[in-house]
Amino acid sequence: MLIIAFVNGLISTIKYCTIKLVVLTYLFVFRMYI
């Protein structure tokens, strides 16, 4: 059960980092166009 909790936490962290990266990239591109 501990391994499953660890994997779930890892997936959440990766998802969070991916979303943050996408948002930062979007903001950067948005600034370049203006």
C-alpha positions as CSV (number, residue, x, y, z in Angstrom):
1,M,0.0,0.0,0.0
2,L,2.9,2.4,0.7
3,I,4.3,1.9,-2.8
4,I,0.9,2.8,-4.3
5,A,0.7,6.0,-2.2
6,F,4.2,6.9,-3.3
7,V,3.5,6.4,-7.0
8,N,0.3,8.4,-6.7
9,G,2.2,11.2,-5.1
10,L,4.9,11.1,-7.8
11,I,2.2,11.2,-10.5
12,S,0.6,14.3,-8.8
13,T,3.9,16.0,-8.6
14,I,4.7,15.3,-12.3
15,K,1.3,16.6,-13.3
16,Y,1.7,19.7,-11.2
17,C,5.2,20.4,-12.7
18,T,3.9,19.8,-16.2
19,I,1.0,22.2,-15.8
20,K,3.3,24.8,-14.3
21,L,5.7,24.4,-17.3
22,V,2.9,24.7,-19.8
23,V,1.6,27.9,-18.1
24,L,5.1,29.5,-18.0
25,T,5.7,28.6,-21.7
26,Y,2.3,30.0,-22.6
27,L,3.0,33.3,-20.8
28,F,6.4,33.5,-22.4
29,V,5.0,33.0,-25.9
30,F,2.2,35.5,-25.2
31,R,4.7,38.1,-24.2
32,M,6.8,37.5,-27.3
33,Y,3.7,38.3,-29.5
34,I,2.9,41.5,-27.8
